[in-house]
Each structure stands twice: as structure tokens, then as C-alpha cells.
Amino acid sequence: MTARLHVDVAVIGAGPGGLAAARAAAEGGARVVCLDLFAAAGGQYHMQPTQPESRFAQTPQVLSGRDAARAARSAGVEILTRTEVFWVAGTEDGGYCLSACQAGAEALSIRATTLVVASGAMERPLPFPGWTLPGVIGAGAAQRLLKTGTGALPVPGKAVLAGSGPFLMAVAQTFAKAGQPLAHFVEYRRPNPRATARLLARHLRKLAEAFGLLRDLRRSGAERHFGHIVTRALGKDRLEAVEIAPIDASGRPDPARVQRIEGVGTLAIGYGFQPVTDVTAALGADHGFDPALGGWHCIVDPATGASSRPGLYAAGEVSGIGGASPARLSGRIAGSHAAAAALGRAAPDAAIVAPLAAELAAARGFARGLAALYPPLPDLPLDLAPDEVLCRCEDVTLAEVRAAVADGARETFAVKMWTRAGMGPCQGRICGAAIAAELRRAGTRPEAAGFNRPHLPLRPTPLPVVRAALAAERGST
Amino acid sequence: MSALPRTAEVIVVGGGVVGLATALALAEAGLAPVVVEAKSFGGAVTGGSLAGIGAHMHGLPEYDLMRAACGLWRDLATDTGNPFEYRAQGQIGFILDPRDVASGETWVREERALGADCRMLTPAEASEVEPLLTGPIVAATFAPDTATVNPFLAARTLLRRACEKGARAFEHTPITALTVEDDRIRGVQTASGERIAAAHVVLAAGPWTANLAAMANVALPLVPRQAQCLASVRQPPDTLRRVISAVEDAGGVNSGYTQIQQAQSGQILFNTVTAPTATPPEAKDQIREVPPGFVVESIDMLLRLFPALAQIELLRSWVRFEAVSPDHRFLAGPLPVAGLWVCAGDNGSGYCRALMLGRYMAGRIGGGASLPDALIEQAGRLYDPARFGEVA
């Protein structure tokens, strides 16, 4: 039996942006459902621990997430967790129909007049020699392991945290709070105290947070290597050692000064985030490419959160990586407008929304400043072996991708056709950045290379669930 | 990439399997063609194809041409070391309704009379050649020589081979005008404003061919039709061994169709259409999604035939646009503008015919002997673009 819902506003994602949007829409008088694939609302930022005695149970991030979910529910929002939206389509009356899989087995079909997509961000994996060895994980995944479950990394051995960007310090802070030893912290960029001070001087509210991050990085006990990069992960069947090297003036690692770290159990690696745009892209909204915003993102009007498609709104990281503050503010704006549009009202009260827009501009300004301090790396300055796997779903190697490019593949889609890179379960989410980097080497700009447009289903979904949800949708038209 | 040439002997417009096969045959005939593709090679109809290579249930008038077409694919696989996953999997035509048994028997009898190796199977025999086929079929046809190829890799092989033999190919090079003077084609103009002069231009752009012909004031009776397919996540090898298709009285795809097969990558590809819906002409220029009704029908048919697959996961879906002609055959041959040629009208099964049509076109344009005379005569009769009357 397929569950069916009919709402004014559907919100995809219950992170900071989604919860803010759902609450604002409900406060605007709309009937609202908010969907999230995790077991508890909060998203990555407010990640809720799964054990009550967790060291993170009382942290501000966890408590504020719980408060945000509670406030949304009090406003009348129905939050459905463990609910994975596998398809969204426009309906003939200009609304949206969402097809979802609940708890991995149950079909759910939702009709909504307007839709807010706050599906957040995912780590942007960049391949480096040895990146597919078991034991190499994303920095975000490491943080999730520490915050949920037993709060410890699952394998013995040293932990190394490497990559670039402010999020790396947040993960080091999580190590410190979890009491999990962190052996090495490897950041590609060198500190730039003067520029950092200038940025913080413009955003004084961020000062305490910044000092906290620095304090906890020291507290983690990690040996800190600024201006270094992991050049290789080594091991027979799983990770055993990591090699790091300092970055020279040309931005490349100095091969003469490679240092090997032995006895490594976990290498958590993070080179930033990319927006999760599968829903907005599947619906055909306009997307743009900006490295400072994480690459491809849904273009929205910051004053309303509206995308190029009527009735479709986007909030938070989907509209460009910026962190929790812009997510919350853009969520409130998008939720208010989505509710007004769904209820056929004029735009929401300018007295409420206009100050939010100003705050959002300031928060986005800070995010821009941070992105300038840690310019995202379009690819890693490392030479991969030809047999290094780029697409992990379909086992496509670098050599195969290069051969396809040499044969005339000039866009992501063409590489996918000829190599199968991006045809597996991740649908190009994991290998997309690596393929784009390879095309860039061959002279195709990322804007021209494009991205793999998502199709039904957005995630692999059991046939009976697909059938049940789509049959329900069909029955309602 | 090198710059567009100013002149060419022959320009082929369209870099799908038909255009690339035509380019290969022209290059083999020494005509050094230039291929211009609006987007990526093989990225439209070709890439969305299930690339079945077989003559079974495609009709008797075209049977000899189809057999020759299949043989050309087999030979290409042998000559190239088979980089495109050519596999003679065999084809099962399932019959669910007792009233359709006679139609299956007719197909088998008539094809056998022409030398085919096909036969009827009982349900028990069918589940021997396809162990998971345990659904309520009443009988089946079996054509053991039907093959499949990987549609992407086969197109890529044609492209590479054509270029090795002197063709030059340019992707992301849409054509915006055909230059005609004194009722003769003089060349083409690209979207970036460049001109290529040529004595011959072949329009092989699938469902976009009619739009191109209109640039030379030639009306072609080709209309786009939306077709679609679903793919599961990878399954173990030999989950499915054959190409599974529905037996239909009329053959082809007009009365609806089902095709199910496992790709070499392990994904199960499947589709079922019981009632084709109208496709607006502009649909082919949009990015379309599979309709929910199609998904429901396709899943129902897959699980009816293969109950053991009930818990597999759907991985992806895609839409392609076929070029449909009034009699469901290709239009291949000269158009009323001297030097302008057409090779389009796949009607949903162009992959199989591509190499044969390429040879035919190269023979017509270059004058060489590319196919046996009897087949050239047959193709001239069946594929003549003027068979529907004046097309200009």
C-alpha cells in the first residue's frame, strides 16, 4: 500500500536550510512536509548522535538542531525521516509530485503545490594515488563516524586528516571533542593570518568560532603540516601508510621532501564540498558553475529563493556552498516565498523578509571570504598512474578516460557513454570532479564539460517501490 | 581539435551509428568524408539504443538485407578484435497469449524457408535456454543467431576506424544551413558561421533529418517518436542469457514492444510499451523523462516473465527519439537536390541496418561495388526516398 500525501509545500532535506524553510512555510500558513533520508532531522551540520550517552549529545550544534526540528514541528511541519526522494516531476497543474522510498522498502507519493529543495552538499572527492584503498574515507564521513555510533573510528591505527578548507578544522575539532586521537593534520594551504584577520574583522560574530577551531586543532594533539599534501596512500589490502610532501612555490609537492607516516588506519580526506543538485537539475532549473560555490549549483534569486522554474525554490548549499548560516537564512526566505506562492498570496511581508535578505548577503559575504582564503582546488597537483580507478562504480581507469578524450569525447556525457564512468549507482556524483579535471587537462572548461543530468531514479530503488510510487502518482492524475 | 576544412568530397551530417557507418564506408571507398555532429558522437538515438543485431521478426521483404547487415557486424567484430562487445546471445520471442502462437509459428516457418535457423520452443524448452524465464508463457520463438553490441563502443569503433581510413569528424558542430545553387548542393554552413563546400551532403541525423532537409526545401516524411528504456543495477553474469522480446503479429514496434536483455556490464535493460503515445515534433529538442505509465508497465512485464527478479533495484532510465517513416523503413538514397542524400528512418531498429546502409550509400555516391548487386537492387526498391511521391 502506497502512502499518499497532499501538501502546500514540500521541503527536501531537514538540515539547517530545510528546517528553516519548512518552519517559515508553516508559519506562513502552509501545510508542509519535510523529508530527510537520515534517521533524525538535522542534516550533516546538526548531525544527531545515535546513542544518548554520546559526548556530542549536549553540544550546541546538536542541541540547536534538535531545537530547530522541534520548532518546525511546533509550527505544524510534518517531518518524515528515513525518506529518500527518488524522483520529482512537474504535474499538469504546475505543482510537483515526489516519489520516495521510506525505510528502504515502502513507497510514498507526495503532491505539493510548491517545492523547496534543501538537499545540502556532498564531499567533492578528488582522486590521488591510492584513493580507493579501504581505510581512505571522506573527512565528512569521518566526522559522521565520530558523532554517531560508538564515537570511535572503526579501525585501529593512526588517524590522518588531510585536504584543504575550513571544514578540515571543524573535523579536527570533532576529533578533539570525541577524544579520538588524531596523529596528523595536513592542510594544502599555508596560514594567511593577515587575510584571516581582515575577514574576521568584517565578521566579528565569527571570531569566537574561529578561535574555538584553532584551540581545538591544537587540543587534538595532531602534528600540523600546513602547506602540505598527501601524495600517496599505501597498503597491500588496506591502508597502511601515507606519504605527504610540502608544496613548493609552483603549487606542486616537492618530491625530494616526501615524508612517510607508517601505521595509519584511517586517512580522512576532504577537499571541500559540492552542492547536491540532483533534484533541481532533474527538474531542469538553471544551474551555474562557480568554483567558489562548490562548482555546479542551482541559480536562485537571493531575495526569494526562487529558481528559474516556477514553484521551485532552493535553499542552502544547493544554491552554492556557504555553510549553515546562509543555509538557515536562505531557508527562511525560500520557505516564506514558497508558502505565499502555494497559497496564492502576494509575496510575504517585506518587513520580515527584507532584513533576512540583508543578513543573507552578509553571511554569503563571509562564505565568499573563506572561499578566497582557501581557494578550492579544481584538481590535485599529483600524477596518477594510468591504472588508477576514477569511476569506482564501474571500475573505469584514468587510462580509459584519457583514451575516450583522445577519441573525441569533449564533455562529461561523452566520457560517460564511452567509458561507463558515471553509469553506476552513484550516477557520476563521485567521479564527476575527477572527470571534469581530466577534461580540463584536455582543454575543455568545466562550464562546457557540463554534468550528468539526473534521471529517474535519483538513487537505486527497489523495483516494487518504484512501481508502487509511480502507480500512485498515475492514479491521482 | 583541428579546424574545420573548407572543402570536402562528401559531408555526412550526423554522428550517430548511421552517419558513422556511412562515413566508414565512404572512407573505405576512398572518398575522405567529413562528419559533422551537432553534439557528441553517438550521444542521441544511438546511445539510447539497445543495439540488437538480428533479422528475426523484421519482415520478409527486407530479410536478405537484414541477414547481410547482421553479417557485416559479425565481420567487423572479427576484423577489429571485437572492442564493442558483439555477442551472439540468441533471441527468445515470448508468447503469453495462446492466440499469438500461430503468429510465432508463421514467423518461424517463413524465416526457415529463407534459410534461418530459428525454431519454436515449448515453455519447458524456453526455460532451458533462459533459466529464469519462469513466467506464464505458452510458447516462444528462438533465433539463436541474434546478437547485441554495446551501442556506445560500437559507434566509437566506427568513428575511430573511419578516421583511420581518412574520414575527419567534428563534434559540437551543428549545421544551420545547406547551400544550394542551381538545384545542386554546394555545401553546408555551421552554427559558428563557417562554410564547408562539398559536392555531396548526406543527411543522417535520425529524427532531426527532416529539419535539415527542410533547409533545402525538401520535405521528408519522417516524424520523431519517443522511446525509452530502464536499467537495473548490476546483476551477476548470466542472470539473463538471451535477448527477450515479444512476438507481435505485425513485427516491428508498431503494436507495442518489449525488449529485455542483460548488458555485458551486468545491468538488466528492459522496456515495455503497449500503446505508443503521440510524440510532439519539438519533444526531440527537449530533455525528456520516461513517463510513469511506461515505468509501471515495464516493471510489470519484467516481473511477470522473471519473477525471480522481484527485488532488484532500478538504476537509471532514459529517453531517445526514433525517426519514423510511413512504411517503417529507412529513407536511403538521393533527394531531388543534386548531390543531397538522405539515410534516416530507423523506426526503432537502425543499429542492425547501419553498416549495410553505409555500404549502400557509399556505393550510390561513389559508384563502387559495396554490396552484392541483388542487395543493391533490393535496397534501391525498399529504401528509395521518392517512394512516397514527390518529396521536394
Chai-1 contact restraints between the chains, C-beta under 6 A:
chainA,res_idxA,chainB,res_idxB,connection_type,confidence,min_distance_angstrom,max_distance_angstrom,comment,restraint_id
A,G408,B,E171,contact,1.0,0.0,6.0,A-B,restraint_1
A,R410,B,E171,contact,1.0,0.0,6.0,A-B,restraint_2
A,A414,B,S40,contact,1.0,0.0,6.0,A-B,restraint_3
A,M417,B,G47,contact,1.0,0.0,6.0,A-B,restraint_4
A,M417,B,F152,contact,1.0,0.0,6.0,A-B,restraint_5
A,W418,B,F152,contact,1.0,0.0,6.0,A-B,restraint_6
A,W418,B,R156,contact,1.0,0.0,6.0,A-B,restraint_7
A,H455,B,R316,contact,1.0,0.0,6.0,A-B,restraint_8
A,H455,B,S317,contact,1.0,0.0,6.0,A-B,restraint_9
A,L456,B,V290,contact,1.0,0.0,6.0,A-B,restraint_10
A,L456,B,S317,contact,1.0,0.0,6.0,A-B,restraint_11
A,P457,B,L314,contact,1.0,0.0,6.0,A-B,restraint_12
A,P460,B,V233,contact,1.0,0.0,6.0,A-B,restraint_13
A,P460,B,E313,contact,1.0,0.0,6.0,A-B,restraint_14
A,P460,B,L315,contact,1.0,0.0,6.0,A-B,restraint_15
A,T461,B,E313,contact,1.0,0.0,6.0,A-B,restraint_16
A,T461,B,L314,contact,1.0,0.0,6.0,A-B,restraint_17
A,P462,B,E313,contact,1.0,0.0,6.0,A-B,restraint_18
A,L463,B,I299,contact,1.0,0.0,6.0,A-B,restraint_19
A,L463,B,I312,contact,1.0,0.0,6.0,A-B,restraint_20
A,L463,B,L314,contact,1.0,0.0,6.0,A-B,restraint_21
A,V466,B,L314,contact,1.0,0.0,6.0,A-B,restraint_22
A,R467,B,V296,contact,1.0,0.0,6.0,A-B,restraint_23
A,R467,B,I299,contact,1.0,0.0,6.0,A-B,restraint_24
A,L470,B,P292,contact,1.0,0.0,6.0,A-B,restraint_25
A,L470,B,V295,contact,1.0,0.0,6.0,A-B,restraint_26
A,L470,B,V296,contact,1.0,0.0,6.0,A-B,restraint_27
A,A471,B,V296,contact,1.0,0.0,6.0,A-B,restraint_28
A,E473,B,P292,contact,1.0,0.0,6.0,A-B,restraint_29
A,R474,B,P292,contact,1.0,0.0,6.0,A-B,restraint_30
A,R474,B,G293,contact,1.0,0.0,6.0,A-B,restraint_31
